[in-house]
Amino acid sequence: MATVLCCLLQPAVPRAEDVRKAPTGPAADAASRKGGAQAATRLIEAAKSGNAEAAYQLSALYRLGQGVPKDETLATKWLGAAAAKGHKRAQFALAQALLAGRGVAVDPVRAKQWLEKAAAQGHADSIKLLAELSAAIPQSRQAAPAIESEAGAPRPRVQVSRASAALSSNGRPAIVDAAWRGKVEMVQSLIAVGADLAARDEDGNTALTLAAARGHLSSVAQLMQSGADVNAASKSGATPLTEASRQGRAEVVAQLIAHGADLARRRGDGASALDLAVKGCHAPVVRALLAKRAAKPVPQVPAGVMVAASSCGGEVISALLDAGAGVDAADEKGRTALWFAAERGNAKAALVLLQRHADPRIKDKEGWTPLLRALARRQVEVARLLVAKTPDLEQKTAGGDTLLMLAAGAGMSEIVAGLVKSGARLDLRNDQGYTALMMATREGHSEVVRQIVAAGADRALRNKRRETALDIAKLSGHPALTGLVR
């Protein structure tokens, strides 16, 4: 069986070096040009005239995309042409293509027939592979229609033996690997010969979980129709629904829900499908999951809106609010969704929350309002939105910083101008005795210093270290400001 697996993983057409080994004639002349366009043209002419070696080498050019567009189907077609002429290496390569499904439908029975032809010519690799493939295919499946003259001709439905259904590819059971790759015909054939739908990869993922995560809708449908467990969990607790949600596969999620996927199931890290969809900002998936909320309550919706406010756009937040999340719900530290939008500078989220009447006055347990937080984090765009909704111009942090102080220290001249115009008091001091003027001076924001001085700020005030704004300008290395605050 190891050789069968090896064969499945090998290239289905000649290696590049084979192109350079043509013995004589048109094929050798073309190959000497290293697979360029001129070489491809000569090989095509020779292959069409019936030269088996040229057809064999032409298949390599199509596989590698040298001198011609890369095309696995044409590569296999020319293998078929060479094989039909009795070219034993082409017959072996064509058998590989039929086993692996490269450029042609998977067909182990037909692969065996080509191997028999190559083996009859003494091809060692074909003889070795043939013995193992014969053991993998039951006698009841040995017979097959005669091979057509070219590999591209119509074929019967793909046949896969029960024994070969248990083979692994890339370290996975065959059914799992086929589902991961989205090879729905292979999935169907493996199911038809009794492949184990509960087979798992080394992480415990089933075929359905991997197909769902990759968004292979047809494979997902086939597996579910055949009875795959829609709630099978991996070693980490991942289910088809959690992984499809994490990757934003909305159509797959809808199918999984329709087939009874459990919305409340959580992975080992505690994350549910909704948590993962929100974290990924997958709005269509969020809506699909929430559509079933009435029948299967999802208690983490309020927490979800806070997560969404940190990084998602308005669509995810709106979906959560429409599902019943409180716009002003707070976490254990008193932080609301609007607070998180301010913290992360998510202006789109902040706008939606304000439109849905989120209260910008709510403080967390440390005294931070969303606007104070936006100013402290220098999130200008969010601060612009919030300042227009804030009636309390003298709100302070736990350390006594006012809106004007924070905006001045951040150099937000536009917001400073608005606050001054709205009547914010210029000479209030924080717990360290700093005024807005001192904070702007310390940070070297000359435009803000001019604004505050022009508005009438007291330049003679001192902080608790007995420093004036002039002292601060000198000590902070901003001599250009001394003339403004003198």
N, C-alpha and C positions, 0 to 999 in steps of 0.2 A: 504493500500500500504506500510505503514511503516514496517509491519511484513514481507511482501514479500522481501523488501530490506534487512531487518535483516537476513532473511533466506539465501539470496544470499551471505552474507558475512560470514556466519557461516561455520565451517569445514564440509566437505562433507562426512566424515567418523567418526566413534566413537571417543570420547575423550579418552585420555590416561588413565584416571581414570576408564573408563568403562572396560578396560582390566583387572583391578584388582578387578572387581566386579562379576566375573563369579560365578554362584551359586554352581554348582557341576560338577563332571565328568571330562573328559579330559581337557575341557576348563579351569576350575578352577585350575587344577594342573599346566597347562602351564602358565597361567597368573601369578601365584604366583612367578614365576621366573623373574618378572619385564621386560618382553619383550625381554629377552636374546635370543641367538641363539637356545638354547635347547628348550625354550618355543615356539619359532617360529616353530621349527620342529614338536613339539607335536600338535600345533594348525593346522598346515598344514595337518598332518595325520588325525586329528579329522574332519577337515573341508571336506577333500576329502571323508571321510566315511559318510558325510551327516549331521554332527552336525552343526545346524544353528548358535548356540551361538559361536562356535569356528570360523566359517566363519566370523561372525560379528566382533569378536575380532581380527582376523587375518588381516582384512582390516585396523584396527587401527595401527597394527605393520607396514604394508606397507606404510601407510601415514606418520608415524613418523620415519620410518627407524630404528626400534628397532629389532635387531636380523636378519633382512632381508634388502636388499637394498631399499631405499626409492623409491616408485613407485605408483603414483596416479592412473594409469590405473589398476594395479593389485588390489589396494585398492578398487576401484569401482567394479571390477569384483567379488571380494569376498562379497561385499555388495549385489550385484545382486543374488549371490548364497544363501545368508542368507534370502534375501527378498523373493525369490521364495519359500522358506520353510515356509513362513508366519511369519518371525521375524519382529515384528512391528517397533522396533527401527531401524532395517536395512532398512526397507521400507521408513521410514522417512528420514534417512541419504542418501539413494539412490535418493530420490526426491530432496534433497539439491544439490547433485552432478549434477543431470540433469539440475537444474536451474542455477547453477553457472558454468557449463562446466568444472568441475574438474575430469579429468580422463575419460571423456566421452563428446560427443557432446552436446551442449545446446539443451534441448528439454522440454519446459514447459508443453506440452500436456501429454507426458509420465510421467513427474513428477506428474502431477495431478492424473494420474491413480494409481500411487504407494501411494499417499497420501490417496486416497479413500480406498485402502486396509488397510492401517494402521488405518485410522479413523474408519473403520468398527470394528476394534478390541478395540476401545475406547482410542486410543493414542491421548492425549489432544493437543499436539503441532501440530499434523497432522490435527486435526479437525479445529483448529484456522487458520492454514495456508491455508488449502483447501478452506475455505470460501473466503478468499481474492484472492487467485490465480484463482478461478472460475470466480470472477468478472473481473479479468484482461484479461481472455481469451475469446474472442467472441464465441457465440454458434456455429458459422460456423466452428470453429476449435476444438470443443470438441471431435470429433471422431478421433480415431487414430488406427492403426493396433494393434493387440493383443501384449502384452508384452512378449518377449522371456523369456526363463528360466534363462538366465544370462544377466547381464548388458553389457557384451562385445560383444553380438551378433550384426549383421549388423542392421542399422536403416535407416529410410527415412531421407530426407533432414531436417536440423534443422528448427523448426517452432517457431516463436516468434510473439506474438500478438501485435496489434497496441497499445494497452494500455500498455503492458509491455515494449514497445519500448521507452516510455517516462520515465520509471523508472530510478532512478539514482543509481550509485554505486560509493562508495568512494567520494561522493560529486559531481560527474560529471553526466551529462546526459548519458544514457546507450550507445549511439552511440559514444560519446566522450571517455568514459572509454574503450570501446572495441577497438577503434582505438589506444588509448594510449598503450594498452596492446598487440597490434598486433594480436588480435583474428579475423582473416579475415573472418572466417565462421560466427561468430557472427555479424560482420559488414554487411556481405551480407544479413543475415536474417533480421536484423533491417532495412536495406534499403528496403527489399522486402515488409515489412509491413508498410512502410511510415515513417520511422524515419526522423526527421528533420535534414538535412545535415548542416543547419546553426546553430544548437544547440551549445551552448558555455559553457565552465566551468566558474568559478567565475572570472578568469582573462581575459575572453573574447576569449579564444582559441577555435577554431573549431576542429572537429575530424580530419580534414585534417592537420591542423597545428601540432597537437600532434603526429599524425602518422608520419609526415615528420620529426619532430624533433627526434623521436626515431628510425628513419631509417626502419620503417615497410613498405617495398616496395610494398608488395601485397595489404596491406590495402590502401596505397596511391593510387595505380592504381584503385582499386575498387571504392574508393570515387570519384576520378576524372571522371571515366567512368560514374558514376551515377549523375554527374553534380555539385559536390561540388565546391564552389567558390575558385579558385586557388589563388586569391589575397585577401581573407578575412583577415582583420587585427584585432588583439586583442586590448585590452585597451591600451597597451603599443606600439601599432603599429606593433607588430610582425606579419609576414605573414608566410605561409608554406615555402616560399623560404628563407626568412631571417633565420628561425630557423633550417632548414635543412643545410644551409650553415654554420651557427654557429657551428653545431655539426659535420660538415665534412661528411655529407651523400651524397657522390658524385652521386650514382645511383638515389637517390631520386631527387636530384637537376636536373639531366638530364631529368627526367620525367616531373618535374614541368615546366622546360623551354619549353619542347616540347608541353605542354598544355597551353602555353601562359602566364606563370608567368612574372610579371613585374619586370625586373632587376633594374629599377631605384627607386622602392619603398623604403622608409626609415622608420625605426622605430622612435618612439618618441624621442629617444636620438640622432637621426641623422644618425645612422649607416645603411648602405645598406648591401645587401647580400654579395657583394664583400668585403666591409670593414670587415665584420665578418669572412669571409673565410680567408682573409689575416691575421687578428689578431690571428686566431687559427692555422695559418700555414698549412691550408688544401690545398695542392697543386692541387690535382685532381679537387676539387671544384672550385678553382681559375681558372683553365684552362677551365672548363665547362662554367663558367660565362663569361669569356673573349672571348670564341668562338663566342658568339652572339654580341660582341661589335660593329662589323661593322654595324649591323642592329639597335642596341640600344646602342648608345654611353654611356660609363661609365666615367664621367669626373674625378673621384677620383683616377685613376690609378697612376698618379705621386705621390700623397700622400701615396698611398698604398705601393710603393716600399720603402719608408722611414720607414714605419711601419714594413715591412717585414725584412728590414735590421737590425732592432733591435733584432729580436728573431728567425726569420725563416731561414731555410736552403736555399741552392742555387736554388732549384727547383721553389719555389714560386717567387723569385726575377727574375729568368729567364723568367717565364711566364709573369710577368708584363712588363719586358723589351721587350719581343717579341711582346707584345700588343701595344707597342709604348711609354712606359714610358721613359722619358729622364734619362739617367744614371747619369747626373749631375744636374738634377732638384733640386732646393733648396726651402725650406720653407721660411716663412716671416722673419726668423732670419738668413737666409743664410746657413742653415745646409743641407747638401746633404745626400743621402743614405749612402755613404761611411763614412761620419761623424758619423751617428748613429751606424753603424757597429763598428766603433772605440770606441765610447762611451760605448757601451754595451759589447765589447769584442767578437763580433760575427765573428770569423775568417772565417767560411764557407761563410758567406755573403760577407765579405771583399774580399775574394779570387775571388768569382764570379764577383763582381763589378770591380775589377782590371782587370780580364780577359776580361771584356766587356768595358775596357778602361775608367773607371772612373778616374777623375783627382784628385790626392791626394794633389794638391797644393791649391785647393779652400779653402778660409778662410770663416768662418762665420762672422757675423757682430761684434763679439767681438775679432776677430783676430785668432780664433782657426782653425788650419788645422786638418784633421783627425789624422795625426801622433802626433801632439802636444797633441790632446785630448787623444789618446791611451796611451801616456806616462804619462800624468797627472793622468789618471784613472788606471794606472799600468796594462794595458791590454797587457801583454807580447806577446802573440801569434799574435795578430793583429799588434802590433808594429813591430814585425819581418818582417811581410809581407810588411808593408808600408815603412819601412826605406830603403828597397831595391829599392823602386820606387820614392824616394825623392832626387832630385838633390840639393835642397837648404838645406845645413847642418846647416845654421845659422838662419833659420827661428825662430821667437820669438813669445811669447805670448804678450798680452797687457802689462804685467808686466815685460817684458824683459827676461823671461826664455827661454833659447835655448833648442834645442833637447838634447844636452849633459847634461845640468843642470837637466832637467826633468828625463832623464834616470839614471843619477848618484843619484839623490834624491830618485828614486824608487828602486835602487839597481840592475838595469838590467845590470849586468856585461857583458853579451854577446853583447848587443846593444852598451854599452859604448865602448867596444873594437872595434866594427865595425866603430863607429863614429870617434874614435881617429885614426884608420887606414886610414879612408877616408879623414882625414885632418881637422876635426872639431877643432876650436880654443879653447884651454884649459882655457884661462884666461879671457874670456869675463865675464862681470858682469851684473846682472839684476838690476832692479830699486832700490833694497835695498843693492846693492853692493856685493851680494853673487856670488861666482864662483861655477863651478861644483864641485870642491874639497871641498869647504865649505859645500855645500848641502849634499854631500855624507858623510862628517864627522858628520854633525848634526844628520843624520839618523842612524849613526853607521854602515855603509856598508863598512867593512874593505877591502873586495876584490876590490871594486870599488876605494877606496882611494889608494890602492896599484897601481892599473892600472894607475890612473891619475898622481900620483906622479912619477911613472916610466916613463911616457910619457913626463915629464918635466914641470908639472904645477908649478906655482910660489906659494910657501907656505907662503911667507911673505905678500901677499896682504891682505888688510883689507876691511871689509864691512863698511857700513855707521855708524855702531855703534863702529867702530874702533877695531873690533875683527878680529884676524887671525884664520886660521884653527885650530891652536893649542889652542887658547882661546875657540873656539867653542867645541872642543873635551872635554875640562875640564868642561865647563859649561853644556854640554849636557849629562854628565855622561858616557862618553866613554873613560876612562883613557887608555884602551888598544891601542887606536889610537894615543896617544900623541907621541909615538916613531916614528910613520910613518910621522907625519906632522910637527915635530919639526924643 
